[in-house]
Amino acid sequence: MPKIEAKAKAAELQRQIATLTGHDLAQVKPYGKHLLIQMHRDDSVDTIARLTEFARNSYSSAFRSHTGRWEPLPGSGDLATTAELVVSLLGPYLDPNT
């Protein structure tokens, strides 16, 4: 994914997550072919999940486990569909009060 396109996709995903969660504490950072979803709390940043574009406008997602390994989440789809999937499955990790 070219750098400018990756930044645009990250901004779009960040807006979608903010809409779905009702807050803007989740930030999205492009990292190579991945979009990292991170929660900013106080002085720490936790990487919660990542989306990987495996075909044009098709994404898979993975969750960062407590061991630091990436565990795949079920399902894939366009950016909006995958954002909804991540928020529905990982809602507690994206809650600003936890």
Buried (B, 14 or more C-beta within 10 A) or exposed (E): BEEEEBBEBBEBBBEBBBEBBEEEBBBBBBEEEBBBBBBEEEEEEEBBBBBBBEEEEBBBBBBBEEEEEBEEBEBBBEBBEBBBBBBEBBEEBBEEEE
